[in-house]
Amino acid sequence: MAITQRTPVSVWSRWPIWTIRAAWLWSAVYAVLGVFWALGGTGFPFGAGDVNAEGRGTLLAEATAPVTGAIMAALGAAGTVAAWAMSKQAKRPRAILLLFGWSLAALLVLVLPEIRALTIVLFPLIFLMLDKMDWPMVNFLILTVGGFLWAGATLAYQRASRSACAHCGRGAEGGRGRVEAWVLRRGRMLTYIAAAAPWGYALVRLAWVLDLPLGVPPEFLRQMESANGGAGAKGMELVLAGMCAAGSVLTIGLVRRWGEVWPGWVLGLAGRPVPVAFPVAFAGLAAAGVTAVGLSWARDLPEFVANGLTLDIEGHRMGPIFGLPIPSFLLWGVSLGLAALAYYYRRTGDCVHCRTAPAESATK
């Protein structure tokens, strides 16, 4: 089924069309910027140009304009060609186009942001973090937006190129793709996994609040308290643990009635349907941010395993439990993203674009 099928007037309903066009434009802009920076242009946002990078990630800490700019130019040029081919529904290099599109989306959303991903996820609270919004940070935000554009463009092409509806993914007989059908069938299980996963991190932080050196030597906790004014360190740990706990509770809403209909205590909205996009967007952003942070931390895993599940940080020898947040965040991010997809598939009814009713039953 063609990507250019008729759709309602809503801009968002035309996402299979404009995401491909936007991915093309985004790639073209960064191809030009890559050439500009490679030739010595100002404003290079990585490496030495990212003066506030400390604590946000190290992947591009040594990046230089000539080399990184050239790589950006090449990827941008390849992106313009790939997006053009997707818009034409090219089928001969379909596997290559899908591999390129999904790889670029993952690179931009899950790999490059590193610890910055948490700030990007909290972008709606930008008024609380204006001091962090320098040009390199804004550039990472634009890169992340580009990654989401590429994810949408690749998904639309993947569906349309197999003669499925680009909007809902159902084929001519109403069936979904194998991956989409599996996610829908396992939606409840994935949701419970996503709700449980953050506690691997939260419990460690709560132990530190109670002065229990879980996974760390006592000297490490005392150093943290000294560096953050004692109560400040405990407050920070409580906030981090609280965010995980709140995320766990809210995740359960993906398989509960109060996740579909506003409960009575929500003034002004009680009894009304929860817009599908609301939980899906928030859960999707959280999943992307958590996964990016988990992948950033995972680079320490080889050293952690090689040292017998111990790690030396600032002169302190950390125990096996210190590494628990790494798999916890990775499991949390992946399962939350899949749970959000299952929620979306379960709550969407007949597709107005292909007029096909869902062939699957509700999440089991």
ROTIKE-95852 format. One record per residue (C-alpha): x, z, y; residue in one letter. Coordinates in steps of 0.05 Angstrom, whole numbers, plus 5000, padded with zeros to 4 digits. Layout:
BEGIN
XZYa
...
//
This chain:
BEGIN
500050005000m
502949805066a
505450305116i
501849915170t
494850065141q
489150245188r
489050975211t
484851385259p
486851425331v
490452095324s
497852035338v
499452525283w
495352115233s
500051525247r
506251905226w
508251415171p
509050895225i
512151265283w
516951695242t
520551075217i
520850795288r
523151465316a
528451525261a
530950825280w
531251015354l
534551685340w
539851345297s
541250815349a
542151335404v
547051745362y
550851115342a
551950975416v
553851695429l
558651685371g
562251085400v
562251405469f
565352045444w
570351685398a
572851305459l
573951945499g
567252055532g
565452745558t
560553235528g
563053225456f
558853805427p
563054005366f
569854325354g
573254545418a
567154305457g
562854835424d
565655435462v
560255915437n
560755725364a
563556395340e
558956705289g
554456095286r
558155675235g
565055405217t
563554735185l
564954335249l
569654835282a
575654355274e
571853715290a
575153235339t
571852705381a
575752095355p
574352245281v
567452565284t
565152075337g
567051495292a
563351805233i
557251915277m
557451195300a
557850945228a
552151395204l
547951205265g
549050455253a
547450535179a
541150925199g
538650365244t
539449865188v
536250325137a
530350495182a
529249755196w
529249605121a
524250175110m
519649895163s
519749235124k
518449605058q
524649295027a
524149404952k
530649124925r
535149674954p
529650204947r
534050714910a
539650634961i
534950715019l
531751334989l
538551644973l
540951505044f
534551755078g
533952405039w
541452545043s
541552445118l
535452895126a
538553445084a
545153385122l
541753455190l
536753995172v
540054415118l
547654325123v
550054225195l
545954775230p
548955345188e
547456025219i
544555675280r
538655495237a
535556175250l
535756055325t
532855365315i
527155645273v
525656145328l
525655605380f
518455765401p
521356425426l
526256045469i
524856475529f
528157045492l
534556655479m
535956235540l
543056485541d
544256145474k
541755465497m
548155125518d
549154375506w
552154445436p
546154875415m
541254375445v
544953815408n
544054185342f
536754245358l
536353495369i
540153375304l
535053805267t
529253425298v
532652785275g
533153065205g
525653205204f
524352495230l
528552215174w
524952645122a
518252385146g
520651665149a
523651695080t
517452025050l
512951485081a
517450935055y
517951254986q
510451274979r
508850595008a
514350244969s
511150474904r
504350214928s
501650914942a
498151165004c
503551325055a
499451905081h
497352285019c
501851994964g
496151814917r
496551164879g
491050644871a
487551074817e
487951724857g
493952024822g
499852334859r
507252224846g
510352644791r
513953114837v
507853224881e
503453354821a
508353854793w
508754234859v
501154274862l
500654534790r
505955064802r
503755254872g
501655974856r
507956124817m
512355834872l
508656244924t
509856894887y
517256724878i
517756584953a
514457254968a
519157634923a
525757284940a
527057585010p
526958294982w
533858174952g
536358165024y
531458665054a
532959215005l
540459175018v
539159235093r
534359815084l
539560175043a
544560105099w
539460395148v
539161005102l
546761045102d
547060825029l
553260375022p
549859874975l
554959344959g
559759575014v
564760145023p
562360725068p
567760545119e
564359875131f
557860215151l
561460695197r
565160105230q
558459745241m
555360365273e
561360455317s
561359725340a
553859725353n
552760415382g
550260755319g
542760705329a
543559985351g
546459795283a
540760135246k
535659805292g
538659125277m
538259255203e
531059475209l
529158855247v
532458405195l
529158775137a
522458775175g
522758015185m
523857925110c
518158395093a
513458055143a
515357375115g
513957625044s
506957865063v
505157245102l
507456805044t
502057114999i
496956825047g
498556135019l
494556314957v
489456804987r
482956685023r
485656985088w
490656415088g
484955915092e
479756295134v
481756745191w
480357475171p
475657915211g
481058275250w
483357635284v
479257675347l
476057025369g
477856655305l
474757085251a
471156665199g
473856005223r
478255565178p
485655645187v
488454965209p
492554685152v
498254495198a
499055215223f
501755565160p
505054925135v
509054825198a
511255555203f
512855615129a
516554945130g
520855145189l
522455815159a
524155485092a
528955005126a
532355555166g
533056035108v
535755485063t
540855275116a
543355985124v
543656075048g
547755435040l
552455665095s
553556325060w
554255974992a
560955685013r
563856374999d
561156374928l
567256054895p
571856574925e
566857124909f
566456914835v
574056794829a
575257504854n
570857814802g
564557854845l
568258204901t
570157964971l
574858215024d
571858205095i
575758495153e
579758935107g
573659195068h
572659044995r
565358854982m
562058954915g
557558494874p
551058704909i
553958464975f
553157754949g
545857854931l
543157544996p
546356874979i
542056694919p
536357084950s
536256635012f
537155994972l
531456174924l
527256404983w
528155765023g
526955274966v
520955634937s
517755745005l
518355015022g
515154814956l
509755344964a
508055065032a
507454365002l
502954624947a
498554965000y
498154305038y
496353904977y
491154404955r
487554445022r
487353705038t
481053375015g
479252645012d
484352205046c
481051815102v
486651305099h
485751085027c
478851395015r
481351694950t
478952374926a
484252834896p
484952764821a
488053454812e
484454114811s
486254704855a
492755074845t
492755444779k
//
